[in-house]
Amino acid sequence: MAAISEQVGGYVALIDQYIATVDNINASISQIQANLDSQLGTLKTVIIIAMLWILIAQLAPLYLGWELVSGQRGNPSSAASTPSNQPVG
């Protein structure tokens, strides 16, 4: 009976070590998950800013194209060929 009790006592100590190891791994995983959530939030913000920058960069050419298609923008070749109103001489 004493031998069995001694072997069981050895297993209890080993199981306690396993439990401590699992607790450490669980704490590490929780910390990694919190860091990952924070980094993903930062990455999401950076991506949104980059997409807004791309949108803003495309607005000027889109507006100029709309002016050309709708005829609101004057023809630059006809403006250059018209004589000026300054007197010669």
Secondary structure, 3 states (H helix, E strand, C coil): CHHHHHHHHHHHHHHHHHHHHHHHHHHHHHHHHHHHHHHHHHHHHHHHHHHHHHHHHHHHHHHHHHHHHHCCCCCHHHHHHCCCCCCCC
